[in-house]
Amino acid sequence: MIDNHSVSGDAILTHPKVSVAFTSTSTVIGTTILNANLSEETKLMVEDGGKHNQALIKKYENRIPLLTQNNK
């Protein structure tokens, strides 16, 4: 679980003529968190050069033939 620190009930705006709070924060904050995670994961994969994935493919290629089927 990722805590996005939204207020309880998620709505932040109020107006004297509206009896409940409105306008959520979780959509914008959640999307920003997901994009930040994806960006960091992509950076780590690129910097690793795929070594981690290649090691996993080598380890499991006999058990999962599809891992290397198109490379032969």
C-alpha positions as CSV (number, residue, x, y, z in Angstrom):
1,M,0.0,0.0,0.0
2,I,1.2,3.5,-0.8
3,D,0.0,6.3,1.4
4,N,-0.8,9.3,-0.7
5,H,-1.5,11.5,2.4
6,S,-4.9,12.6,1.1
7,V,-7.3,14.0,3.6
8,S,-10.0,11.8,5.1
9,G,-12.8,11.5,2.6
10,D,-10.4,12.6,-0.2
11,A,-12.3,15.9,-0.9
12,I,-10.5,19.2,-0.2
13,L,-12.5,22.1,-1.5
14,T,-15.5,23.6,0.2
15,H,-18.0,26.3,-0.7
16,P,-20.5,28.1,1.6
17,K,-23.4,27.0,-0.6
18,V,-22.3,23.3,-0.9
19,S,-22.9,21.1,2.2
20,V,-20.1,18.6,1.5
21,A,-16.5,18.9,0.5
22,F,-15.7,18.3,-3.1
23,T,-12.7,17.8,-5.5
24,S,-10.6,14.8,-4.8
25,T,-6.8,14.8,-4.4
26,S,-6.1,11.1,-4.8
27,T,-6.4,10.9,-8.6
28,V,-3.7,13.5,-9.2
29,I,-1.5,12.4,-6.4
30,G,-1.9,8.7,-7.2
31,T,-1.1,9.3,-10.8
32,T,2.0,11.3,-9.9
33,I,3.2,8.5,-7.5
34,L,2.6,5.8,-10.2
35,N,4.5,7.8,-12.8
36,A,7.4,8.5,-10.4
37,N,7.6,4.7,-9.7
38,L,7.5,3.8,-13.4
39,S,10.2,6.4,-14.1
40,E,12.5,5.1,-11.4
41,E,11.9,1.5,-12.4
42,T,12.7,2.3,-16.0
43,K,15.9,4.1,-15.0
44,L,17.0,1.1,-12.9
45,M,16.3,-1.3,-15.7
46,V,18.3,0.8,-18.2
47,E,21.2,1.3,-15.8
48,D,21.3,-2.5,-15.1
49,G,21.4,-3.2,-18.8
50,G,19.0,-6.1,-18.4
51,K,21.5,-8.2,-16.4
52,H,19.0,-9.1,-13.8
53,N,16.4,-10.2,-16.4
54,Q,19.0,-12.1,-18.4
55,A,20.1,-14.0,-15.3
56,L,16.5,-15.0,-14.6
57,I,16.0,-16.1,-18.2
58,K,19.1,-18.3,-18.0
59,K,17.9,-19.7,-14.7
60,Y,14.4,-20.6,-15.9
61,E,14.8,-21.2,-19.7
62,N,14.6,-25.0,-19.3
63,R,11.4,-24.7,-17.2
64,I,9.8,-22.0,-19.4
65,P,10.7,-22.5,-23.0
66,L,8.8,-19.4,-24.2
67,L,11.5,-17.2,-22.5
68,T,14.0,-18.1,-25.3
69,Q,11.7,-19.4,-28.0
70,N,12.1,-16.4,-30.3
71,N,15.9,-16.1,-29.7
72,K,16.9,-19.5,-31.2
